[in-house]
Amino acid sequence: MAERKRVWVSPDGHGGWDVKTQGTQRAAANYEDKPDAVTRAKEIAQAAPLGQVIIQGQDGKIQTEYTYGKDPERSPG
């Protein structure tokens, strides 16, 4: 099964927002406005068979997550 592509939206430390795919060193994009960064992150995640967007606030805490594609079956227990 393919791994889920995780795309993070996080503050860049200079007043803007980075869109970064987990496991990469550089940001895929940088935006002044958070809504623009979230829109781009969703586009990247939706293009993958399994995608997830993780959005952080200015304090670094996770605020929201969006998951795309079929979730694996949950097993009891």
Secondary structure, DSSP 8 states (H G I E B T S, - for coil): ----EEEEEEE-SSSSEEEEETT-SS-SEEESSHHHHHHHHHHHHHHSSSEEEEEE-TTS-EEEEEEES--------
